[in-house]
Amino acid sequence: MSKPDGGFTGQAKVMDRRTLVRTGALALAFAGAAWCIKAGVILVTGYQPPFSFELGQLFFPVGVIGVYSTLQRPGGLARAGLWLAIIGVVGTSVGWVYSLLPGARAATSEDFVMPHSLFVLTGSLGGVLALLLIGIAIARAGHDRWRWRWAALIVAVLPLAVLPTGAINIEIPILLTAVGWLWLASGLWSAADPRTK
């Protein structure tokens, strides 16, 4: 009795991975665009556009899941990063839903309000730490299909590198971080292209 051909299953996995990678690229691009708009509008007008920060914070860890999907054989470090990204999505989502409840006290930039601030903090740290761990895993793996091997790690540490520009205006590091997300999104999109080496 002959075994069924596994070729179709293999092709389906590759297609699923490409879909996850492209979805991640789009999510990173959306997050980067949302934060670019947020920072740009505040720098020009002094007013924050509604939902721009929250949308960026929500879509960023979704993009990190796409970065994770570029790994052929993810190890423990990358899997820990995946779980942190999922925690980031859940934390941000729960915080956002909580802030919409009648009578709920949502945090502003000046105060820490439980439990809303805890959800926001969990969402933020989850995504950033996830990208750091996954970026390290990609760099160590010597990723063979992605010429931007160091991009995820560079973008993960970018907020620390640009933090001193916050002395000029707090929106500048946010804008530079968002540009990094857009750069990573373009590299991630190219990683889903089978012709990219």
TORPA-4810 file (N, C-alpha, C, O; in nm, 3 decimals):
<nodes>
NODE_1_0.085_-0.118_0.000_0.000_0.000_0.000_0.089_0.124_0.000_0.178_0.135_0.084_M
NODE_2_0.068_0.214_-0.091_0.154_0.332_-0.104_0.107_0.442_-0.010_-0.012_0.456_0.020_S
NODE_3_0.203_0.519_0.034_0.172_0.631_0.124_0.122_0.748_0.040_0.165_0.766_-0.073_K
NODE_4_0.030_0.827_0.095_-0.016_0.944_0.022_0.097_1.043_0.003_0.187_1.054_0.086_P
NODE_5_0.091_1.114_-0.107_0.192_1.214_-0.139_0.184_1.330_-0.041_0.078_1.391_-0.023_D
NODE_6_0.297_1.361_0.022_0.300_1.470_0.120_0.327_1.604_0.058_0.335_1.704_0.130_G
NODE_7_0.341_1.611_-0.073_0.374_1.737_-0.139_0.270_1.844_-0.118_0.304_1.960_-0.095_G
NODE_8_0.143_1.807_-0.127_0.038_1.906_-0.110_0.040_1.965_0.031_0.023_2.085_0.049_F
NODE_9_0.062_1.879_0.131_0.069_1.925_0.269_0.185_2.022_0.286_0.171_2.125_0.352_T
NODE_10_0.298_1.990_0.227_0.414_2.079_0.234_0.387_2.213_0.169_0.426_2.317_0.221_G
NODE_11_0.320_2.211_0.053_0.286_2.336_-0.015_0.187_2.417_0.068_0.196_2.540_0.073_Q
NODE_12_0.092_2.349_0.132_-0.005_2.420_0.215_0.063_2.489_0.333_0.027_2.601_0.368_A
NODE_13_0.164_2.423_0.393_0.236_2.485_0.505_0.312_2.608_0.459_0.315_2.709_0.529_K
NODE_14_0.374_2.599_0.340_0.447_2.715_0.287_0.350_2.829_0.260_0.381_2.944_0.291_V
NODE_15_0.234_2.799_0.203_0.135_2.903_0.176_0.085_2.964_0.307_0.068_3.086_0.316_M
NODE_16_0.060_2.879_0.408_0.016_2.932_0.537_0.121_3.023_0.597_0.088_3.128_0.651_D
NODE_17_0.248_2.984_0.588_0.357_3.065_0.642_0.364_3.198_0.568_0.379_3.303_0.630_R
NODE_18_0.354_3.193_0.435_0.358_3.318_0.356_0.242_3.409_0.395_0.259_3.530_0.405_R
NODE_19_0.125_3.351_0.416_0.009_3.431_0.456_0.033_3.496_0.591_0.002_3.614_0.609_T
NODE_20_0.088_3.421_0.687_0.118_3.477_0.819_0.223_3.588_0.809_0.211_3.692_0.874_L
NODE_21_0.325_3.565_0.728_0.431_3.665_0.713_0.376_3.792_0.650_0.405_3.902_0.696_V
NODE_22_0.296_3.778_0.546_0.239_3.896_0.480_0.139_3.968_0.571_0.132_4.091_0.572_R
NODE_23_0.061_3.891_0.645_-0.031_3.953_0.741_0.048_4.031_0.845_0.010_4.142_0.883_T
NODE_24_0.158_3.973_0.892_0.244_4.042_0.986_0.303_4.169_0.927_0.311_4.271_0.995_G
NODE_25_0.344_4.164_0.801_0.399_4.282_0.735_0.294_4.393_0.727_0.324_4.510_0.752_A
NODE_26_0.173_4.356_0.691_0.065_4.456_0.683_0.034_4.514_0.821_0.009_4.634_0.834_L
NODE_27_0.034_4.428_0.923_0.007_4.476_1.059_0.117_4.572_1.106_0.087_4.675_1.166_A
NODE_28_0.243_4.538_1.078_0.353_4.628_1.114_0.344_4.760_1.039_0.368_4.867_1.096_L
NODE_29_0.310_4.753_0.911_0.295_4.876_0.832_0.182_4.962_0.888_0.195_5.084_0.896_A
NODE_30_0.071_4.899_0.925_-0.042_4.973_0.982_-0.003_5.035_1.115_-0.035_5.151_1.142_F
NODE_31_0.067_4.958_1.200_0.112_5.010_1.330_0.207_5.127_1.312_0.195_5.229_1.379_A
NODE_32_0.303_5.110_1.220_0.398_5.218_1.194_0.331_5.342_1.140_0.364_5.454_1.181_G
NODE_33_0.236_5.324_1.048_0.165_5.439_0.992_0.082_5.510_1.100_0.077_5.633_1.104_A
NODE_34_0.017_5.431_1.187_-0.065_5.491_1.294_0.021_5.576_1.387_-0.018_5.686_1.426_A
NODE_35_0.140_5.524_1.423_0.226_5.601_1.513_0.293_5.719_1.441_0.319_5.821_1.504_W
NODE_36_0.322_5.705_1.312_0.374_5.819_1.236_0.271_5.932_1.232_0.304_6.049_1.250_C
NODE_37_0.146_5.894_1.208_0.038_5.994_1.206_0.024_6.058_1.343_0.012_6.180_1.355_I
NODE_38_0.024_5.974_1.447_0.012_6.025_1.584_0.121_6.127_1.615_0.092_6.240_1.655_K
NODE_39_0.246_6.086_1.594_0.358_6.174_1.627_0.360_6.298_1.539_0.384_6.409_1.587_A
NODE_40_0.334_6.280_1.408_0.334_6.393_1.316_0.228_6.496_1.350_0.256_6.617_1.349_G
NODE_41_0.108_6.450_1.378_-0.001_6.543_1.412_0.030_6.616_1.542_0.005_6.736_1.552_V
NODE_42_0.083_6.545_1.641_0.116_6.611_1.768_0.228_6.713_1.748_0.223_6.822_1.805_I
NODE_43_0.329_6.678_1.668_0.440_6.772_1.645_0.392_6.898_1.574_0.441_7.008_1.600_L
NODE_44_0.296_6.881_1.483_0.248_6.997_1.406_0.142_7.076_1.480_0.146_7.199_1.482_V
NODE_45_0.045_7.006_1.542_-0.070_7.076_1.600_-0.072_7.078_1.752_-0.136_7.164_1.813_T
NODE_46_-0.002_6.983_1.815_-0.006_6.972_1.960_-0.119_6.885_2.011_-0.130_6.864_2.132_G
NODE_47_-0.203_6.834_1.924_-0.316_6.750_1.963_-0.296_6.607_1.913_-0.249_6.585_1.802_Y
NODE_48_-0.333_6.510_1.998_-0.320_6.369_1.959_-0.446_6.324_1.886_-0.557_6.341_1.936_Q
NODE_49_-0.428_6.267_1.766_-0.546_6.215_1.696_-0.602_6.094_1.770_-0.525_6.016_1.827_P
NODE_50_-0.734_6.078_1.771_-0.793_5.967_1.847_-0.754_5.831_1.792_-0.747_5.812_1.671_P
NODE_51_-0.730_5.737_1.882_-0.706_5.596_1.854_-0.576_5.565_1.780_-0.548_5.447_1.756_F
NODE_52_-0.496_5.662_1.744_-0.374_5.634_1.668_-0.273_5.557_1.753_-0.212_5.461_1.705_S
NODE_53_-0.255_5.596_1.878_-0.162_5.525_1.966_-0.210_5.383_1.990_-0.132_5.288_1.980_F
NODE_54_-0.339_5.369_2.021_-0.395_5.238_2.053_-0.389_5.143_1.935_-0.360_5.025_1.951_E
NODE_55_-0.418_5.193_1.815_-0.413_5.108_1.696_-0.271_5.059_1.670_-0.250_4.942_1.638_L
NODE_56_-0.173_5.149_1.683_-0.034_5.108_1.666_0.007_5.004_1.768_0.075_4.906_1.735_G
NODE_57_-0.036_5.026_1.892_-0.001_4.933_1.999_-0.067_4.797_1.979_-0.009_4.695_2.015_Q
NODE_58_-0.186_4.794_1.921_-0.256_4.668_1.897_-0.197_4.591_1.780_-0.179_4.469_1.789_L
NODE_59_-0.166_4.660_1.671_-0.119_4.591_1.551_0.029_4.554_1.555_0.072_4.465_1.482_F
NODE_60_0.108_4.622_1.640_0.250_4.590_1.648_0.277_4.445_1.686_0.352_4.378_1.615_F
NODE_61_0.220_4.392_1.796_0.248_4.252_1.829_0.194_4.153_1.727_0.247_4.043_1.713_P
NODE_62_0.088_4.190_1.654_0.040_4.105_1.544_0.149_4.097_1.438_0.175_3.990_1.382_V
NODE_63_0.213_4.210_1.409_0.325_4.211_1.315_0.441_4.126_1.363_0.508_4.061_1.283_G
NODE_64_0.466_4.128_1.494_0.574_4.047_1.550_0.547_3.898_1.529_0.640_3.820_1.508_V
NODE_65_0.421_3.858_1.536_0.386_3.719_1.508_0.422_3.685_1.363_0.464_3.572_1.335_I
NODE_66_0.406_3.779_1.272_0.450_3.759_1.134_0.601_3.742_1.123_0.649_3.660_1.045_G
NODE_67_0.675_3.821_1.202_0.822_3.806_1.204_0.859_3.667_1.253_0.947_3.603_1.196_V
NODE_68_0.792_3.619_1.356_0.814_3.484_1.407_0.792_3.379_1.297_0.865_3.280_1.290_Y
NODE_69_0.694_3.402_1.212_0.658_3.305_1.108_0.765_3.289_1.001_0.757_3.197_0.920_S
NODE_70_0.866_3.378_0.999_0.974_3.362_0.902_1.070_3.251_0.940_1.147_3.203_0.857_T
NODE_71_1.066_3.210_1.065_1.159_3.105_1.112_1.112_2.968_1.065_0.995_2.932_1.083_L
NODE_72_1.202_2.892_1.006_1.170_2.757_0.961_1.155_2.662_1.079_1.060_2.584_1.085_Q
NODE_73_1.250_2.669_1.172_1.248_2.581_1.291_1.267_2.667_1.416_1.379_2.679_1.466_R
NODE_74_1.159_2.725_1.465_1.174_2.813_1.582_1.214_2.735_1.707_1.160_2.629_1.736_P
NODE_75_1.309_2.789_1.778_1.354_2.728_1.903_1.280_2.786_2.022_1.181_2.856_2.007_G
NODE_76_1.331_2.754_2.139_1.266_2.798_2.263_1.261_2.949_2.278_1.161_3.003_2.326_G
NODE_77_1.367_3.018_2.238_1.372_3.164_2.248_1.264_3.227_2.162_1.193_3.318_2.206_L
NODE_78_1.252_3.180_2.039_1.151_3.233_1.948_1.010_3.200_1.996_0.920_3.283_1.986_A
NODE_79_0.991_3.078_2.048_0.858_3.042_2.098_0.820_3.127_2.219_0.703_3.164_2.235_R
NODE_80_0.917_3.158_2.305_0.889_3.250_2.416_0.847_3.387_2.362_0.756_3.451_2.415_A
NODE_81_0.915_3.430_2.257_0.878_3.556_2.193_0.738_3.552_2.135_0.663_3.650_2.144_G
NODE_82_0.701_3.439_2.076_0.565_3.423_2.022_0.462_3.439_2.134_0.362_3.509_2.117_L
NODE_83_0.486_3.374_2.247_0.391_3.384_2.358_0.383_3.526_2.412_0.275_3.573_2.448_W
NODE_84_0.496_3.595_2.416_0.494_3.735_2.460_0.416_3.822_2.362_0.345_3.913_2.403_L
NODE_85_0.429_3.794_2.232_0.352_3.870_2.133_0.202_3.846_2.150_0.122_3.938_2.141_A
NODE_86_0.166_3.721_2.176_0.024_3.689_2.199_-0.025_3.760_2.325_-0.136_3.814_2.327_I
NODE_87_0.057_3.759_2.430_0.021_3.831_2.552_0.006_3.981_2.523_-0.081_4.047_2.579_I
NODE_88_0.092_4.034_2.435_0.082_4.174_2.396_-0.050_4.206_2.328_-0.114_4.307_2.358_G
NODE_89_-0.091_4.119_2.236_-0.219_4.139_2.166_-0.334_4.131_2.265_-0.424_4.215_2.264_V
NODE_90_-0.331_4.030_2.352_-0.440_4.011_2.449_-0.445_4.127_2.548_-0.552_4.181_2.576_V
NODE_91_-0.330_4.165_2.603_-0.326_4.275_2.699_-0.378_4.405_2.642_-0.458_4.474_2.705_G
NODE_92_-0.333_4.438_2.521_-0.380_4.560_2.457_-0.529_4.553_2.427_-0.602_4.650_2.449_T
NODE_93_-0.575_4.439_2.377_-0.717_4.423_2.345_-0.805_4.436_2.469_-0.906_4.505_2.467_S
NODE_94_-0.764_4.368_2.577_-0.843_4.374_2.700_-0.843_4.517_2.755_-0.947_4.564_2.802_V
NODE_95_-0.729_4.584_2.750_-0.723_4.723_2.797_-0.813_4.814_2.717_-0.880_4.902_2.772_G
NODE_96_-0.815_4.793_2.587_-0.899_4.875_2.500_-1.047_4.849_2.527_-1.126_4.943_2.540_W
NODE_97_-1.085_4.722_2.536_-1.225_4.688_2.565_-1.265_4.743_2.702_-1.374_4.797_2.719_V
NODE_98_-1.176_4.727_2.801_-1.205_4.776_2.935_-1.231_4.927_2.934_-1.322_4.975_3.001_Y
NODE_99_-1.152_5.002_2.857_-1.168_5.148_2.855_-1.300_5.191_2.793_-1.345_5.303_2.815_S
NODE_100_-1.363_5.103_2.716_-1.491_5.134_2.654_-1.611_5.103_2.743_-1.723_5.143_2.712_L
NODE_101_-1.587_5.030_2.854_-1.697_4.996_2.944_-1.751_5.120_3.014_-1.674_5.210_3.050_L
NODE_102_-1.882_5.126_3.033_-1.940_5.242_3.104_-1.885_5.250_3.247_-1.885_5.151_3.320_P
NODE_103_-1.840_5.367_3.285_-1.790_5.388_3.420_-1.647_5.347_3.443_-1.594_5.368_3.552_G
NODE_104_-1.581_5.290_3.344_-1.442_5.247_3.361_-1.350_5.368_3.360_-1.368_5.461_3.281_A
NODE_105_-1.252_5.365_3.449_-1.152_5.473_3.450_-1.036_5.432_3.362_-0.966_5.335_3.392_R
NODE_106_-1.015_5.504_3.255_-0.904_5.477_3.165_-0.788_5.569_3.200_-0.808_5.683_3.241_A
NODE_107_-0.668_5.518_3.185_-0.549_5.595_3.217_-0.525_5.703_3.113_-0.558_5.687_2.995_A
NODE_108_-0.469_5.813_3.158_-0.419_5.915_3.067_-0.267_5.911_3.076_-0.212_5.826_3.147_T
NODE_109_-0.201_5.999_3.007_-0.054_5.996_3.009_0.002_6.037_3.145_0.120_6.012_3.172_S
NODE_110_-0.079_6.099_3.231_-0.029_6.147_3.359_-0.050_6.052_3.476_0.017_6.065_3.578_E
NODE_111_-0.141_5.956_3.463_-0.170_5.873_3.579_-0.170_5.724_3.546_-0.184_5.684_3.431_D
NODE_112_-0.155_5.645_3.652_-0.157_5.498_3.641_-0.285_5.452_3.709_-0.300_5.464_3.830_F
NODE_113_-0.377_5.398_3.629_-0.507_5.358_3.680_-0.522_5.207_3.666_-0.511_5.153_3.556_V
NODE_114_-0.545_5.141_3.779_-0.566_4.994_3.775_-0.709_4.965_3.736_-0.798_5.040_3.779_M
NODE_115_-0.738_4.864_3.661_-0.647_4.770_3.595_-0.608_4.814_3.453_-0.527_4.748_3.388_P
NODE_116_-0.666_4.925_3.405_-0.643_4.967_3.266_-0.494_4.984_3.235_-0.446_4.933_3.134_H
NODE_117_-0.422_5.055_3.319_-0.279_5.079_3.294_-0.199_4.949_3.293_-0.103_4.937_3.218_S
NODE_118_-0.240_4.854_3.375_-0.172_4.724_3.377_-0.187_4.652_3.243_-0.091_4.594_3.192_L
NODE_119_-0.307_4.656_3.186_-0.330_4.595_3.055_-0.247_4.665_2.947_-0.187_4.599_2.862_F
NODE_120_-0.245_4.797_2.950_-0.168_4.874_2.850_-0.019_4.843_2.864_0.049_4.822_2.763_V
NODE_121_0.030_4.840_2.986_0.172_4.809_3.010_0.206_4.668_2.965_0.310_4.646_2.903_L
NODE_122_0.119_4.572_2.996_0.140_4.433_2.953_0.143_4.424_2.802_0.228_4.354_2.745_T
NODE_123_0.051_4.493_2.736_0.048_4.492_2.590_0.174_4.552_2.529_0.230_4.498_2.434_G
NODE_124_0.219_4.663_2.585_0.339_4.730_2.533_0.464_4.646_2.552_0.539_4.622_2.458_S
NODE_125_0.486_4.601_2.675_0.606_4.522_2.703_0.605_4.388_2.631_0.709_4.340_2.586_L
NODE_126_0.486_4.328_2.619_0.477_4.200_2.549_0.528_4.209_2.406_0.607_4.125_2.363_G
NODE_127_0.483_4.310_2.333_0.526_4.325_2.193_0.674_4.356_2.179_0.742_4.298_2.094_G
NODE_128_0.724_4.447_2.262_0.864_4.488_2.252_0.958_4.373_2.289_1.054_4.345_2.218_V
NODE_129_0.929_4.305_2.401_1.014_4.192_2.442_1.004_4.076_2.343_1.102_4.006_2.319_L
NODE_130_0.885_4.057_2.285_0.867_3.952_2.185_0.956_3.977_2.064_1.024_3.886_2.016_A
NODE_131_0.957_4.101_2.015_1.041_4.133_1.898_1.189_4.116_1.932_1.266_4.070_1.848_L
NODE_132_1.228_4.151_2.053_1.368_4.135_2.094_1.407_3.987_2.091_1.510_3.952_2.033_L
NODE_133_1.328_3.901_2.154_1.361_3.757_2.158_1.358_3.694_2.019_1.446_3.616_1.984_L
NODE_134_1.258_3.728_1.940_1.248_3.672_1.804_1.360_3.727_1.716_1.414_3.655_1.632_I
NODE_135_1.394_3.854_1.735_1.505_3.913_1.660_1.636_3.843_1.691_1.715_3.817_1.600_G
NODE_136_1.661_3.812_1.817_1.781_3.737_1.855_1.779_3.598_1.792_1.880_3.551_1.740_I
NODE_137_1.663_3.533_1.796_1.652_3.398_1.738_1.678_3.400_1.587_1.744_3.310_1.535_A
NODE_138_1.627_3.501_1.517_1.650_3.510_1.372_1.798_3.535_1.343_1.854_3.473_1.253_I
NODE_139_1.860_3.624_1.419_2.001_3.653_1.397_2.088_3.530_1.425_2.183_3.503_1.352_A
NODE_140_2.055_3.456_1.529_2.132_3.336_1.563_2.110_3.223_1.462_2.200_3.143_1.438_R
NODE_141_1.991_3.217_1.404_1.959_3.108_1.312_2.026_3.126_1.176_2.031_3.033_1.097_A
NODE_142_2.077_3.246_1.149_2.137_3.270_1.018_2.034_3.250_0.909_2.056_3.178_0.812_G
NODE_143_1.921_3.314_0.927_1.805_3.298_0.840_1.846_3.296_0.694_1.907_3.391_0.645_H
NODE_144_1.814_3.188_0.624_1.865_3.169_0.487_1.781_3.237_0.380_1.832_3.261_0.271_D
NODE_145_1.655_3.268_0.406_1.570_3.324_0.300_1.545_3.473_0.318_1.475_3.535_0.237_R
NODE_146_1.600_3.532_0.424_1.571_3.673_0.451_1.700_3.750_0.459_1.777_3.736_0.554_W
NODE_147_1.724_3.830_0.358_1.849_3.905_0.354_1.858_4.009_0.465_1.966_4.060_0.494_R
NODE_148_1.745_4.042_0.527_1.743_4.139_0.635_1.755_4.067_0.769_1.673_4.088_0.858_W
NODE_149_1.853_3.985_0.782_1.870_3.899_0.899_1.870_3.974_1.031_1.818_3.924_1.131_R
NODE_150_1.928_4.093_1.033_1.942_4.169_1.157_1.830_4.271_1.178_1.826_4.337_1.281_W
NODE_151_1.740_4.285_1.082_1.639_4.392_1.087_1.552_4.384_1.212_1.530_4.486_1.277_A
NODE_152_1.502_4.266_1.246_1.413_4.254_1.362_1.484_4.294_1.490_1.426_4.362_1.575_A
NODE_153_1.609_4.253_1.505_1.684_4.288_1.626_1.715_4.437_1.631_1.707_4.499_1.737_L
NODE_154_1.749_4.495_1.516_1.776_4.640_1.511_1.652_4.718_1.551_1.660_4.812_1.630_I
NODE_155_1.538_4.679_1.496_1.413_4.750_1.526_1.372_4.728_1.672_1.311_4.815_1.733_V
NODE_156_1.406_4.611_1.728_1.373_4.584_1.869_1.449_4.676_1.964_1.394_4.718_2.066_A
NODE_157_1.575_4.708_1.932_1.653_4.794_2.022_1.646_4.941_1.981_1.698_5.027_2.052_V
NODE_158_1.581_4.970_1.869_1.570_5.108_1.821_1.511_5.204_1.924_1.563_5.314_1.939_L
NODE_159_1.404_5.167_1.996_1.350_5.263_2.094_1.452_5.309_2.197_1.451_5.426_2.237_P
NODE_160_1.541_5.220_2.240_1.645_5.260_2.336_1.745_5.354_2.271_1.792_5.449_2.334_L
NODE_161_1.778_5.327_2.144_1.877_5.410_2.074_1.826_5.552_2.050_1.904_5.647_2.056_A
NODE_162_1.696_5.566_2.023_1.643_5.699_1.990_1.583_5.770_2.112_1.536_5.884_2.100_V
NODE_163_1.583_5.705_2.227_1.525_5.764_2.347_1.582_5.902_2.382_1.505_5.989_2.423_L
NODE_164_1.712_5.927_2.366_1.764_6.061_2.397_1.699_6.174_2.316_1.697_6.289_2.361_P
NODE_165_1.645_6.142_2.198_1.579_6.248_2.120_1.450_6.295_2.187_1.395_6.398_2.150_T
NODE_166_1.403_6.220_2.285_1.285_6.261_2.361_1.309_6.388_2.441_1.213_6.453_2.482_G
NODE_167_1.436_6.424_2.464_1.466_6.549_2.534_1.423_6.669_2.450_1.390_6.775_2.504_A
NODE_168_1.424_6.653_2.318_1.378_6.759_2.228_1.225_6.763_2.229_1.163_6.867_2.253_I
NODE_169_1.166_6.646_2.202_1.020_6.631_2.205_0.991_6.482_2.218_1.051_6.401_2.148_N
NODE_170_0.899_6.445_2.306_0.871_6.303_2.333_0.818_6.232_2.209_0.825_6.109_2.201_I
NODE_171_0.765_6.304_2.114_0.710_6.241_1.994_0.818_6.200_1.894_0.791_6.117_1.807_E
NODE_172_0.938_6.253_1.904_1.044_6.219_1.808_1.084_6.072_1.820_1.092_6.005_1.717_I
NODE_173_1.111_6.018_1.941_1.142_5.875_1.946_1.025_5.787_1.901_1.047_5.680_1.844_P
NODE_174_0.902_5.832_1.925_0.785_5.756_1.878_0.784_5.755_1.725_0.758_5.651_1.663_I
NODE_175_0.810_5.869_1.665_0.814_5.878_1.519_0.926_5.792_1.460_0.904_5.721_1.362_L
NODE_176_1.044_5.796_1.519_1.157_5.717_1.469_1.133_5.567_1.488_1.170_5.487_1.402_L
NODE_177_1.070_5.529_1.599_1.035_5.389_1.620_0.934_5.343_1.515_0.945_5.232_1.463_T
NODE_178_0.837_5.427_1.485_0.736_5.395_1.384_0.799_5.378_1.246_0.759_5.291_1.169_A
NODE_179_0.897_5.462_1.214_0.968_5.448_1.086_1.042_5.314_1.083_1.047_5.248_0.979_V
NODE_180_1.099_5.275_1.196_1.163_5.143_1.205_1.064_5.030_1.180_1.097_4.932_1.112_G
NODE_181_0.943_5.043_1.233_0.840_4.942_1.209_0.805_4.934_1.060_0.785_4.825_1.006_W
NODE_182_0.799_5.049_0.994_0.769_5.051_0.850_0.882_4.984_0.771_0.856_4.911_0.676_L
NODE_183_1.006_5.010_0.811_1.121_4.948_0.746_1.118_4.796_0.763_1.142_4.721_0.669_W
NODE_184_1.087_4.752_0.886_1.076_4.609_0.913_0.961_4.548_0.833_0.973_4.436_0.784_L
NODE_185_0.851_4.620_0.820_0.736_4.570_0.743_0.775_4.546_0.597_0.733_4.447_0.538_A
NODE_186_0.854_4.635_0.540_0.894_4.616_0.400_0.986_4.495_0.386_0.975_4.420_0.288_S
NODE_187_1.077_4.475_0.481_1.162_4.356_0.479_1.084_4.229_0.501_1.113_4.126_0.441_G
NODE_188_0.984_4.236_0.588_0.900_4.120_0.615_0.819_4.081_0.492_0.803_3.963_0.462_L
NODE_189_0.768_4.181_0.421_0.692_4.153_0.298_0.782_4.084_0.196_0.739_3.991_0.128_W
NODE_190_0.906_4.131_0.186_0.998_4.068_0.090_1.035_3.926_0.133_1.066_3.842_0.049_S
NODE_191_1.031_3.899_0.265_1.063_3.764_0.314_0.958_3.663_0.269_0.987_3.544_0.259_A
NODE_192_0.837_3.709_0.243_0.731_3.618_0.199_0.740_3.587_0.050_0.671_3.497_0.001_A
NODE_193_0.824_3.659_-0.022_0.842_3.638_-0.165_0.940_3.523_-0.187_1.054_3.532_-0.143_D
NODE_194_0.898_3.415_-0.254_0.987_3.301_-0.272_1.111_3.333_-0.354_1.208_3.258_-0.351_P
NODE_195_1.109_3.443_-0.429_1.225_3.481_-0.510_1.329_3.557_-0.430_1.442_3.576_-0.477_R
NODE_196_1.292_3.602_-0.307_1.386_3.679_-0.224_1.486_3.588_-0.157_1.449_3.489_-0.095_T
NODE_197_1.609_3.621_-0.168_1.716_3.543_-0.102_1.783_3.629_0.003_1.875_3.583_0.070_K
</nodes>
